Amino acid sequence: MEYTNIKKITKNVVIILEPDFWDDDTDKQIKECHSIIRDIRRHVDGIKYYEVSWDDEIVCCLCLGTPDPDETGMPQCCLEAQDFFLSESKKQDEEEAGN
Ligand SMILES: [Zn+2]
């Protein structure tokens, strides 16, 4: 049997606005968002709160995949990243040995 003594309560009503960007540069897109907010606030009363948000993602510079390092720190995304990691680890070991 399913519990049926339930009702829907609507909460947290907001406006979500996604600009139609002309430029792929995300720094320019963030500036454009703030500019749009300034324009909205100049023309519309009753805005209690606003937020410009975006998602940041850590990606490998070599393949643009998720590095997904194993327990040693070795990236799993591509062989080039693993070569880079091994080379940097070797440099670090040599520096530590030199000190
Ligand atoms: Zn990679």
Boltz pocket constraint, residues with backbone or C-beta under 6 A from the ligand:
constraints:
  - pocket:
      binder: B
      contacts: [[A, 60], [A, 61], [A, 62], [A, 63], [A, 64], [A, 65], [A, 67], [A, 75], [A, 77], [A, 78], [A, 79], [A, 80], [A, 81]]
      max_distance: 6.0
